[in-house]
Amino acid sequence: MDDNIKKSLEDILYAIDEIELFFVSIPKQYDEFLNNTLLRRAVERNIEVIGEAMNRILKADSNISITNARQIVDTRNYIIHGYDTLVPDILWSIVINHLPLLKQEVNEFLNK
């Protein structure tokens, strides 16, 4: 595996792990997330990092088999450029529905 791809995969994994750590002392419930601006911003930033790392991976290997790779980059762009229309529901959905699969796939690549 290309060293740059490996580094970007590690960055994605680190960002996911950091998001998971945020919920160690805070219940993983939507209301807690919604009412905690600091938590929302921290999750938002890590999703931006994930999207940027995925963008770098796609530039190196556009055929990498990570589910929704292009949508991950698009989400990063939306967060950065559409910040004024971003609703917390989108971030919450990513945390609950999409990060577990992404983490699994990244771990599979790194363990090859």
C-alpha distances in whole Angstrom, upper triangle without the diagonal:
4,6,9,7,7,10,11,11,12,15,16,16,18,20,21,22,24,26,27,28,31,32,33,36,37,37,35,37,38,41,40,37,39,41,39,38,36,34,34,33,30,28,29,27,24,24,24,21,19,20,19,15,15,17,14,11,14,14,11,10,14,13,11,13,15,18,20,18,20,23,21,21,25,26,24,26,29,30,30,32,34,34,38,38,35,37,36,35,32,30,32,31,27,27,29,28,24,23,23,21,18,18,18,15,13,13,12,9,9,11,9
4,6,5,6,9,10,11,12,14,16,17,18,20,21,23,24,26,27,29,31,33,33,37,37,38,35,38,38,41,40,37,39,41,39,37,35,34,33,32,29,28,28,26,23,23,22,19,18,19,17,14,14,15,12,10,12,12,8,9,13,14,12,15,16,20,21,18,19,22,21,20,23,25,23,25,28,28,28,30,32,33,37,37,34,36,35,35,32,30,32,31,27,28,30,29,25,23,24,22,19,19,20,17,14,16,15,11,11,14,12
4,5,5,6,9,10,10,12,14,15,16,18,20,21,22,24,26,27,29,31,32,35,35,37,34,37,37,40,38,35,38,40,37,36,33,32,31,30,27,26,26,24,21,22,21,18,17,18,16,13,14,15,12,11,14,13,10,12,16,17,14,17,17,21,22,19,21,23,21,20,24,25,23,25,28,28,27,29,32,32,36,36,34,35,34,35,32,30,31,31,27,27,30,29,25,23,24,23,20,19,20,18,14,15,16,12,11,14,13
4,5,5,6,9,10,11,12,14,15,17,19,20,21,23,24,26,27,30,31,34,34,35,33,35,35,38,36,33,35,37,35,33,31,29,29,27,25,24,24,21,19,19,18,15,14,15,13,10,11,12,8,8,11,10,8,10,14,15,13,16,16,20,20,16,18,21,18,17,21,22,19,21,24,24,23,26,28,29,32,33,30,32,32,32,29,27,29,29,25,25,28,27,24,21,23,22,18,18,20,17,14,16,17,13,12,16,16
4,5,5,6,9,10,11,12,14,15,17,18,20,21,23,24,26,28,29,32,33,33,31,33,33,36,35,31,34,36,34,32,30,28,28,26,24,23,22,21,18,18,17,14,13,13,12,9,9,10,7,5,9,9,7,8,11,12,10,13,12,16,17,13,15,18,16,15,19,20,18,20,23,23,23,25,27,28,32,31,29,31,30,30,27,25,27,26,22,23,25,24,20,19,20,18,15,15,16,14,11,13,13,10,10,13,13
4,5,5,6,9,10,11,12,14,15,16,18,20,21,22,25,26,27,30,31,32,30,32,33,36,34,31,33,36,33,32,30,28,28,26,24,22,23,21,18,18,18,15,13,15,14,10,11,13,11,9,12,13,11,12,15,15,12,14,14,17,18,15,18,20,17,17,21,21,20,22,25,25,25,27,29,29,33,33,30,32,30,31,28,25,27,26,23,23,25,24,21,18,19,18,15,14,15,13,10,11,12,8,7,11,11
4,5,5,6,9,10,10,12,14,15,16,18,20,21,23,25,26,29,29,31,29,31,32,34,32,29,32,34,31,30,27,26,26,24,21,20,21,18,16,16,16,12,12,14,12,9,11,13,10,9,13,14,12,14,16,17,15,17,16,19,19,16,18,20,17,17,20,21,18,21,24,23,22,25,28,27,31,31,29,30,29,30,27,24,26,26,22,22,25,24,21,18,20,19,16,15,16,15,11,13,14,12,10,13,14
4,5,5,6,9,10,11,12,14,15,17,18,20,21,24,25,28,28,29,27,29,29,32,30,27,29,31,29,27,25,24,23,22,19,18,18,16,13,13,13,10,8,10,9,5,7,9,7,7,10,11,10,12,14,15,13,14,13,16,16,13,15,17,13,13,17,17,15,17,20,19,19,22,24,24,28,28,25,27,26,26,23,21,23,23,19,19,22,22,18,16,17,17,13,13,15,13,10,12,14,11,11,14,15
4,5,5,6,9,10,11,12,14,15,17,18,20,22,23,26,27,27,25,27,28,31,29,26,29,31,28,28,26,23,23,22,19,18,18,17,13,13,14,11,9,11,11,7,8,11,10,8,11,13,12,12,14,15,11,12,11,14,15,12,15,16,13,14,17,17,16,19,21,20,21,24,25,25,29,29,26,27,25,26,23,20,22,21,18,18,20,19,16,13,14,14,10,10,11,10,6,8,10,8,7,11,12
4,5,5,6,9,10,10,12,14,15,16,18,21,21,24,25,26,24,27,27,30,28,26,28,30,27,27,24,22,22,21,18,17,18,16,13,14,15,11,10,13,12,9,11,14,12,11,15,16,15,16,18,19,15,16,14,17,18,15,18,19,16,16,20,19,17,20,23,21,22,25,27,26,30,30,27,28,26,26,24,21,22,22,19,18,20,20,17,14,15,15,12,10,12,12,8,9,12,10,8,11,13
4,5,5,6,9,10,10,12,14,15,17,19,20,23,24,25,23,25,26,28,26,23,26,28,25,24,21,19,19,18,15,14,15,13,10,11,11,8,7,10,10,7,9,12,11,11,14,16,15,16,18,19,16,17,15,17,17,15,17,18,14,14,18,17,14,18,20,18,18,22,23,23,26,27,24,25,23,24,21,19,20,21,17,16,19,20,17,14,15,16,12,11,14,14,10,12,15,13,11,15,17
4,5,5,6,9,10,11,12,14,16,18,19,22,22,23,20,23,23,26,24,21,24,26,23,22,21,18,18,17,14,13,13,12,8,9,10,7,5,8,9,6,8,11,11,10,13,15,15,16,17,18,14,15,12,14,14,12,14,15,11,12,15,14,13,16,18,16,17,21,22,21,25,25,21,22,21,21,18,16,17,17,14,13,16,16,13,10,12,12,9,8,11,11,8,10,13,12,11,14,16
4,5,5,6,9,10,11,12,14,16,17,20,21,22,19,22,23,26,24,21,24,26,24,23,21,18,19,18,15,14,15,14,10,11,13,10,8,12,13,10,11,15,14,13,16,19,18,18,19,20,16,16,13,15,16,14,17,17,14,15,19,17,16,19,21,19,21,24,25,24,27,27,24,24,22,22,20,17,18,18,15,13,16,16,13,10,11,11,9,6,9,10,7,8,11,11,10,12,15
4,5,5,6,9,10,10,13,15,16,18,19,21,19,22,23,25,23,20,23,25,22,21,19,17,17,17,13,12,14,12,9,11,13,10,9,13,13,11,13,16,16,15,18,20,20,21,22,23,19,19,17,18,19,17,20,20,16,17,20,18,16,20,21,19,20,24,25,23,27,27,24,24,22,23,21,17,18,19,16,14,17,18,15,12,13,15,12,10,13,14,11,11,15,14,12,15,18
4,5,5,6,9,10,11,13,15,17,18,19,17,20,20,22,20,17,20,22,19,18,16,14,14,13,10,9,10,9,5,7,9,7,7,10,11,10,12,15,15,15,18,20,20,21,22,23,19,20,16,17,17,16,18,17,13,15,17,15,13,17,18,16,17,20,21,20,23,23,20,20,18,19,17,14,15,16,13,11,15,16,13,10,12,14,11,10,13,14,12,13,16,16,15,18,20
4,5,5,6,9,10,11,13,16,16,17,14,17,18,20,19,16,19,21,19,19,17,14,14,14,11,9,11,11,7,8,11,10,8,11,13,12,13,16,17,16,19,21,21,21,22,22,19,18,15,15,16,15,18,17,13,15,18,15,14,18,19,17,18,22,22,21,24,24,20,20,17,18,16,13,13,14,11,9,11,13,11,7,9,11,9,7,11,12,10,11,15,15,14,17,20
4,5,5,6,9,10,11,14,15,16,14,18,19,21,19,17,20,22,19,19,17,14,15,16,12,11,14,13,10,11,14,12,11,15,16,15,16,19,20,19,22,24,24,24,25,25,22,21,18,18,19,18,21,20,17,19,21,19,18,21,22,20,21,25,25,24,27,27,23,23,20,20,19,16,16,17,14,11,13,15,14,10,10,13,11,9,12,14,12,12,15,16,15,16,20
4,5,5,6,9,10,13,13,15,14,17,18,20,17,15,18,19,16,16,14,11,13,13,9,9,12,11,8,10,13,11,11,15,16,15,17,20,20,20,23,25,25,26,26,27,24,24,20,21,21,20,22,21,17,19,21,18,17,21,21,18,20,23,24,22,25,25,21,21,18,19,18,15,15,17,14,11,14,17,15,12,13,16,14,12,15,17,15,15,19,19,18,20,23
4,5,5,7,9,12,11,13,11,14,14,16,14,12,15,16,14,14,12,9,10,11,8,6,9,10,7,9,12,11,11,14,16,16,17,20,21,21,23,25,26,26,26,27,24,23,19,19,19,19,21,19,16,18,19,16,15,19,19,16,18,22,21,19,22,22,18,18,15,16,15,11,11,13,11,8,11,13,12,9,11,14,13,11,15,17,15,16,19,20,19,21,24
4,5,6,7,10,10,11,9,13,14,17,14,13,16,18,15,17,15,11,13,14,11,9,13,13,11,12,15,15,14,17,19,18,19,22,23,23,25,27,28,28,28,28,25,24,20,20,20,20,23,21,18,20,22,19,19,22,22,20,22,25,25,23,25,25,21,20,17,17,17,13,12,14,12,9,10,13,13,10,10,13,13,11,14,16,15,15,19,20,19,20,24
4,5,5,8,9,11,11,14,16,18,15,13,17,18,15,16,14,11,13,14,11,11,14,14,12,14,17,16,16,19,21,20,21,24,25,25,27,29,30,30,31,31,28,27,23,23,24,24,26,24,21,23,25,22,21,24,24,21,23,27,27,24,27,27,23,22,19,20,20,16,15,17,16,12,14,17,17,13,14,17,16,14,17,19,18,17,21,22,21,22,26
4,6,7,7,9,9,12,13,15,11,10,14,14,11,13,10,7,10,11,8,8,12,13,11,13,16,16,16,19,21,20,22,25,26,26,28,30,31,31,32,32,29,28,25,24,24,24,26,24,21,23,24,21,20,23,23,20,21,25,24,22,24,24,20,19,16,17,17,14,13,16,15,11,13,17,17,14,15,18,18,16,19,21,20,20,24,25,23,25,28
4,6,5,6,6,9,11,13,10,9,13,14,12,14,12,9,11,14,11,10,14,15,14,15,18,18,18,21,23,23,24,27,28,28,30,32,33,33,33,33,30,29,25,24,24,25,27,25,22,24,25,22,22,25,24,21,24,27,26,23,25,25,21,20,16,17,17,14,12,15,14,11,12,15,16,14,14,18,18,16,19,21,21,21,24,25,25,26,29
4,6,7,8,12,15,16,13,13,16,17,14,17,15,12,15,17,14,14,17,18,16,18,21,21,20,24,25,25,26,29,30,29,32,34,35,35,35,35,32,30,27,27,27,27,30,28,25,27,28,25,25,28,28,25,27,30,29,27,29,29,25,23,20,20,21,18,16,18,18,14,15,18,19,16,16,20,20,17,20,23,22,21,24,26,25,26,29
4,7,9,12,14,15,11,12,16,15,13,16,14,11,15,17,15,15,18,19,18,20,23,23,23,26,28,27,29,31,32,32,35,37,37,38,38,38,35,34,30,30,30,30,32,30,27,29,30,27,26,30,29,26,28,31,30,27,29,29,25,24,20,21,22,19,17,20,20,16,17,20,21,19,19,23,23,21,23,26,25,25,28,30,28,29,33
4,6,8,11,11,7,9,12,12,10,13,12,9,12,15,13,13,17,18,17,19,22,22,22,25,27,27,28,31,32,32,34,36,37,37,37,38,34,33,29,29,28,29,31,28,26,28,29,25,25,28,27,24,26,29,28,25,26,26,23,20,17,18,19,16,14,17,18,14,15,18,20,18,18,22,22,21,23,26,25,25,28,30,29,30,34
4,5,9,9,7,9,12,12,11,15,15,12,14,17,16,14,18,20,19,20,23,24,23,25,28,28,28,31,33,33,34,37,38,38,37,37,34,33,29,28,28,29,31,28,25,28,29,25,25,28,27,24,27,30,28,26,27,26,23,20,16,16,18,16,13,16,17,13,13,17,19,17,17,21,22,20,22,26,25,25,28,30,30,31,34
4,7,9,7,7,11,12,12,15,15,11,12,15,14,12,16,18,17,17,20,21,20,22,25,25,25,28,30,30,31,34,35,34,34,34,31,29,25,24,24,25,27,24,22,25,25,22,22,26,24,22,25,27,26,23,25,24,20,18,14,14,15,13,10,12,13,10,9,13,15,14,14,17,18,17,19,22,23,23,25,27,27,28,31
4,6,5,6,9,10,11,14,15,12,12,16,16,14,16,19,18,18,22,23,22,24,27,27,27,30,32,32,33,36,37,36,35,35,33,31,27,25,25,26,28,25,23,26,26,22,23,26,24,22,25,27,25,23,24,22,19,16,12,12,14,13,9,11,13,11,10,13,16,16,16,19,20,20,22,25,25,26,28,30,30,31,34
4,5,5,6,9,10,12,14,11,11,14,15,13,15,18,18,17,20,22,21,22,25,26,26,28,31,31,32,34,36,35,34,35,32,30,27,25,24,25,26,23,21,24,23,20,21,24,21,19,22,24,22,20,20,19,16,13,9,8,11,10,7,10,12,10,10,13,15,16,17,20,20,21,23,25,26,27,29,31,31,32,35
4,5,5,6,9,11,14,12,11,15,16,15,16,20,20,20,22,24,24,25,28,29,29,31,34,34,35,37,39,39,38,38,36,34,30,28,27,29,29,26,24,27,26,22,23,26,23,21,24,26,23,21,21,20,17,14,10,11,14,13,10,13,15,14,13,17,19,19,20,23,24,24,27,29,29,30,33,34,34,36,39
4,6,5,6,10,11,9,10,13,14,13,15,18,18,18,21,23,23,24,27,28,28,31,33,33,34,37,38,38,37,38,35,34,30,28,27,29,30,26,24,27,26,23,23,26,24,21,23,26,24,21,21,21,18,15,11,12,15,13,11,14,16,13,14,17,19,18,20,23,23,23,26,28,28,28,31,33,33,34,37
4,6,5,8,9,7,6,10,11,10,11,14,15,15,17,19,19,21,23,24,25,27,29,30,31,33,35,35,34,35,32,31,27,25,24,25,26,23,21,23,23,19,19,22,20,17,20,22,20,17,18,18,14,12,8,10,12,10,8,11,13,11,12,15,16,16,18,21,21,21,23,25,25,26,29,30,30,32,35
4,6,7,10,9,7,11,12,12,12,16,17,16,18,21,21,22,24,26,26,28,30,31,32,34,36,36,35,36,34,33,29,27,25,26,27,23,22,24,23,19,20,22,19,16,19,21,19,16,16,15,13,10,7,8,11,10,9,12,14,13,14,17,18,18,20,23,23,23,26,28,28,29,32,33,33,35,38
4,6,9,9,9,11,13,13,14,17,18,19,21,23,23,25,27,28,29,31,33,34,35,37,39,39,38,39,37,36,32,30,29,30,30,27,25,27,26,22,22,24,22,19,21,23,21,18,18,18,15,13,10,12,15,13,12,16,17,16,17,20,22,21,23,26,26,26,29,31,30,32,35,36,35,37,40
4,6,5,6,9,10,11,12,14,16,17,19,20,21,23,25,26,27,29,31,32,33,35,37,37,37,38,35,34,31,29,28,28,29,26,24,25,25,21,21,23,21,18,20,22,20,17,18,18,15,14,11,13,15,13,12,16,17,15,17,20,21,20,22,25,25,24,27,29,28,30,33,34,33,35,38
4,5,5,6,9,10,10,12,14,15,16,18,20,21,23,24,26,27,29,30,31,33,35,36,35,37,34,34,30,29,27,27,28,25,22,23,23,19,19,21,19,15,17,19,18,14,15,16,13,12,10,13,15,12,13,16,17,15,18,21,21,20,23,26,25,25,28,29,28,30,33,33,33,35,38
4,5,5,6,9,10,11,12,14,15,17,19,20,21,23,24,26,27,29,30,32,34,35,34,36,33,33,29,29,27,27,27,25,22,23,23,20,19,21,20,16,17,20,19,15,17,18,15,15,12,16,16,13,14,18,17,15,18,21,21,20,22,25,24,23,27,28,27,28,31,32,31,33,36
4,5,5,6,8,10,11,12,14,15,17,18,20,21,23,24,26,27,29,31,32,33,32,34,31,30,27,26,25,25,25,23,20,21,22,18,17,20,19,15,17,20,19,16,18,18,15,14,11,13,14,11,11,15,14,12,15,18,18,16,18,22,21,20,23,25,24,25,28,29,28,30,33
4,5,5,6,9,10,11,12,14,15,16,18,20,21,22,25,26,27,29,31,31,30,32,29,29,25,24,22,22,23,20,18,19,19,15,15,17,15,12,14,17,16,13,14,14,11,10,7,10,11,8,9,12,12,11,13,16,16,15,18,21,20,20,23,24,23,25,28,28,28,31,33
4,5,5,6,9,10,10,12,14,15,16,18,20,21,23,24,26,27,29,30,29,31,29,29,25,25,23,22,23,20,18,18,18,15,13,15,15,11,12,15,14,11,13,14,11,12,10,13,13,10,12,15,14,13,16,19,18,17,20,22,20,20,24,25,24,25,28,28,28,31,33
4,5,5,6,9,10,11,12,14,16,17,18,20,21,23,25,26,28,29,28,30,27,27,24,24,22,21,22,20,17,18,19,16,14,17,16,13,14,17,17,14,17,18,14,15,12,15,14,11,12,15,14,12,15,18,17,15,18,20,18,18,22,23,21,22,26,26,25,28,30
4,5,5,6,9,10,10,12,14,15,16,18,20,21,22,24,26,27,26,27,25,24,21,20,19,19,20,17,14,16,16,13,12,15,14,11,13,16,16,14,16,16,13,13,10,12,11,7,9,12,10,8,12,14,13,11,14,17,15,15,19,20,18,20,23,23,23,26,28
4,6,5,6,9,10,11,12,14,15,17,19,20,21,23,25,25,25,26,24,24,21,20,18,17,18,15,13,13,14,10,9,12,11,8,9,13,12,10,13,13,10,11,9,12,10,7,10,12,10,10,14,15,14,13,16,18,16,17,20,21,20,22,25,24,24,27,29
4,5,5,6,9,10,11,12,14,15,17,19,20,21,23,24,24,26,24,24,21,21,19,18,18,17,13,13,15,12,9,12,12,9,9,13,14,12,15,16,13,14,13,15,14,10,13,15,13,12,16,18,16,14,18,19,17,17,21,21,19,21,24,24,23,26,28
4,5,5,6,9,10,10,12,14,15,16,18,20,21,22,22,24,21,21,18,18,17,16,17,16,12,13,14,12,10,13,14,11,12,16,16,15,18,18,15,16,14,16,14,10,13,14,11,11,14,16,14,11,14,16,13,13,17,17,15,17,21,20,19,22,25
4,5,5,6,9,10,10,12,14,15,16,18,20,21,20,22,19,19,16,15,14,13,14,12,9,10,11,8,7,10,11,9,10,14,14,13,16,16,13,14,13,14,11,8,11,12,9,9,13,13,11,9,13,14,12,13,16,16,15,17,20,19,20,23,25
4,5,5,6,9,10,11,13,14,15,17,19,20,19,21,19,20,17,17,15,13,13,12,9,8,10,8,5,8,9,7,8,11,12,11,15,16,13,15,14,16,13,11,14,15,12,13,16,17,14,13,17,17,14,15,19,18,17,19,22,21,21,24,26
4,5,5,6,8,10,11,12,14,15,17,18,18,20,18,19,16,17,16,13,14,14,10,10,12,11,8,11,13,11,11,14,16,15,19,19,17,18,17,19,16,13,16,17,14,14,17,18,15,13,16,17,14,14,17,17,14,17,20,18,18,21,23
4,6,5,6,9,10,11,12,14,16,16,16,18,15,16,13,13,12,10,12,11,8,8,11,10,8,11,13,12,13,16,17,16,20,20,17,18,17,18,15,13,15,15,11,12,15,15,12,10,13,13,10,11,14,13,11,14,17,15,15,19,20
4,5,5,6,9,10,10,12,14,15,14,16,14,15,12,13,11,9,9,9,5,4,8,7,5,8,10,10,10,13,14,15,18,18,15,17,17,18,14,13,16,15,12,14,17,16,13,12,15,15,12,13,16,15,13,17,19,17,18,21,22
4,5,5,6,9,10,11,13,14,14,17,15,17,14,16,14,11,11,12,9,7,10,10,7,9,12,11,11,13,16,16,20,20,18,20,20,21,18,16,19,19,16,17,20,20,16,15,18,18,14,16,19,17,15,18,20,18,18,22,23
4,5,5,6,9,10,11,12,13,15,13,15,12,14,14,10,12,13,10,8,12,12,10,12,15,15,14,17,19,19,23,23,21,23,22,23,19,17,20,20,16,17,20,20,16,14,17,16,13,13,16,14,12,15,17,14,14,18,19
4,5,5,6,9,10,10,10,12,10,11,9,11,10,7,8,10,7,6,10,11,9,12,14,15,15,17,19,20,23,23,20,22,22,22,18,17,19,19,15,16,19,18,14,13,16,14,11,13,15,12,11,14,15,13,14,18,18
4,5,5,6,9,10,9,12,11,13,12,13,12,8,8,10,8,6,9,11,9,10,13,14,14,16,18,19,22,22,20,23,23,23,20,19,22,21,17,19,22,21,17,16,19,18,14,16,19,16,14,18,19,16,17,21,21
4,5,5,6,9,10,13,11,14,13,16,15,11,11,14,12,9,13,14,12,13,17,17,16,18,21,22,25,25,24,26,26,26,23,21,24,24,20,21,24,23,19,18,21,19,16,17,19,17,14,18,18,15,16,20,20
4,5,5,6,7,10,8,11,10,13,13,9,10,13,11,10,14,15,14,15,19,19,19,21,23,24,28,27,25,27,27,27,23,22,24,23,20,21,23,22,18,17,19,17,14,15,17,14,12,15,15,12,13,17,16
4,5,5,4,7,7,10,10,12,11,8,8,11,11,9,12,14,14,15,18,19,19,20,22,24,27,26,24,27,27,27,23,22,25,23,20,22,24,22,18,18,20,18,15,17,18,15,14,17,17,14,16,19,19
4,6,6,10,10,13,14,16,15,11,11,14,14,11,14,17,15,15,19,20,19,20,23,25,28,28,26,29,29,29,25,25,27,26,23,25,27,25,22,21,24,22,18,20,22,18,17,20,20,17,18,22,21
4,7,9,9,13,14,17,16,13,13,17,16,14,17,19,18,19,22,23,22,24,26,28,31,31,29,31,31,31,28,27,29,28,24,26,28,27,23,22,24,22,18,20,21,17,16,19,18,15,16,19,18
4,5,6,10,11,14,14,11,12,16,15,14,17,19,19,19,22,24,24,25,27,29,32,31,29,31,31,31,27,27,29,27,24,25,27,25,21,21,22,20,17,19,19,16,14,17,17,13,15,18,16
4,6,9,10,12,12,9,9,13,13,12,15,17,17,18,20,22,22,23,25,27,30,29,27,29,30,29,25,25,27,25,22,24,26,24,20,20,22,19,17,19,19,16,15,19,18,15,17,20,19
4,6,9,11,12,10,11,14,15,14,17,19,19,20,23,24,25,26,27,29,32,31,29,31,31,30,26,26,28,26,23,25,26,23,20,20,21,18,16,18,18,14,15,18,16,13,17,19,17
4,6,9,10,8,10,13,13,14,16,18,18,20,22,23,24,26,27,28,32,30,28,29,29,28,25,24,26,24,20,22,23,21,17,17,18,15,13,15,15,11,11,14,12,10,13,15,14
4,6,9,8,11,13,13,14,17,18,19,21,22,24,25,26,27,29,32,30,28,29,28,27,23,23,24,22,19,20,21,18,15,16,16,12,11,13,12,9,10,13,11,9,13,15,14
4,6,5,9,11,10,12,14,15,16,18,20,20,22,24,24,26,29,27,24,25,24,23,20,19,20,18,15,17,18,15,12,12,12,9,7,10,10,7,8,11,10,9,12,15,14
4,6,9,9,9,12,13,14,15,18,18,19,22,23,23,24,27,25,23,23,22,21,18,17,18,16,13,15,15,12,9,11,11,8,7,11,11,8,10,13,13,13,16,17,17
4,6,5,6,9,10,10,13,14,15,16,19,20,20,21,24,22,20,20,20,19,15,16,17,14,12,15,15,12,9,11,13,10,9,13,13,11,13,16,16,15,18,20,21
4,5,5,7,9,10,11,13,14,16,17,19,19,21,24,22,20,21,21,20,17,16,18,16,13,16,17,15,11,12,14,12,9,13,14,11,11,15,15,14,16,19,19
4,5,5,6,9,10,11,12,14,16,16,17,19,22,21,19,21,21,20,16,17,19,17,14,17,19,17,13,15,17,15,13,16,17,15,15,19,19,17,20,23,23
4,5,5,6,9,10,10,12,14,15,15,17,19,17,16,17,18,16,13,13,16,14,11,15,16,14,11,13,16,14,12,16,17,15,16,19,20,19,21,24,24
4,5,5,6,9,10,11,13,14,15,16,19,18,15,17,16,16,12,12,14,13,10,12,15,13,10,10,14,12,10,13,15,13,13,17,18,17,19,22,22
4,5,5,6,9,10,11,12,13,15,18,17,15,18,18,18,14,14,17,16,13,15,18,17,13,14,17,16,13,16,18,16,15,19,20,19,20,23,24
4,5,5,6,9,10,10,11,13,16,15,13,16,17,17,13,13,16,15,13,16,18,17,14,15,19,18,15,18,21,19,18,22,23,22,23,27,27
4,5,5,6,9,10,10,11,14,12,10,12,13,13,9,10,13,12,10,13,15,14,12,13,16,16,14,17,19,18,18,21,23,22,23,26,27
4,5,5,6,9,10,10,14,13,11,14,14,15,12,11,14,14,12,14,17,16,14,14,18,17,15,17,20,19,18,21,23,22,22,26,27
4,5,5,6,8,9,13,12,11,14,16,17,13,13,17,17,15,17,20,19,17,17,21,21,18,20,23,22,21,24,26,24,25,29,30
4,5,5,5,7,10,9,8,11,13,14,11,11,15,15,13,16,19,18,16,17,21,21,19,21,24,23,22,26,28,26,28,31,32
4,6,5,5,9,9,7,10,11,13,10,9,13,14,12,14,17,17,16,16,20,21,18,20,23,23,22,25,27,26,27,30,32
4,6,6,9,10,9,13,14,16,14,13,17,17,16,17,21,21,19,19,23,23,21,22,26,25,23,27,29,27,28,31,33
4,6,8,9,10,13,15,17,15,15,19,19,18,20,23,23,21,22,25,26,23,25,28,27,26,29,31,30,31,34,35
4,5,6,6,10,13,14,12,13,17,17,16,19,21,21,20,21,25,25,23,25,28,28,27,30,32,31,32,35,36
4,6,5,9,11,13,12,12,15,17,16,18,21,21,20,20,24,25,23,25,28,28,27,30,32,31,32,35,37
4,6,9,11,14,13,14,17,18,18,20,22,23,23,23,27,28,26,28,31,31,30,33,36,35,36,39,40
4,6,10,11,11,12,15,16,16,19,21,21,21,22,25,26,25,27,30,30,29,32,34,34,35,38,39
4,7,9,7,8,11,12,13,15,17,17,17,18,22,23,22,23,26,26,26,29,31,31,32,35,36
4,5,6,7,9,11,12,14,15,16,17,18,21,22,22,23,26,27,27,29,31,32,32,35,37
4,5,5,6,9,10,11,12,14,15,16,18,20,20,21,24,25,25,27,29,30,31,33,35
4,6,5,6,9,10,10,11,13,14,17,19,19,20,23,24,24,26,28,29,30,32,34
4,5,5,6,9,10,10,11,12,15,16,16,18,21,21,22,24,26,26,28,30,32
4,5,5,6,9,10,10,10,14,15,15,16,19,20,20,22,24,25,25,28,30
4,5,5,6,8,10,10,13,15,15,16,19,20,20,22,24,25,26,28,30
4,5,5,5,7,9,11,13,13,15,17,18,19,21,23,24,25,27,29
4,6,5,5,6,9,10,10,12,14,15,16,18,20,21,22,24,26
4,6,6,5,8,10,10,11,14,15,15,17,19,21,21,23,25
4,6,7,7,10,11,12,14,16,17,18,20,22,22,24,26
4,6,7,8,10,11,13,14,16,17,19,20,22,23,25
4,6,6,6,9,10,11,12,14,16,17,19,20,22
4,6,5,6,9,10,10,12,14,15,16,18,20
4,6,5,6,9,10,11,13,15,15,17,19
4,5,5,6,9,10,11,13,14,15,17
4,5,5,6,8,10,11,12,14,16
4,6,5,6,9,10,11,12,14
4,6,5,6,9,10,11,13
4,5,5,6,9,10,11
4,5,5,6,9,10
4,5,5,6,9
4,6,5,6
4,6,5
4,6
4
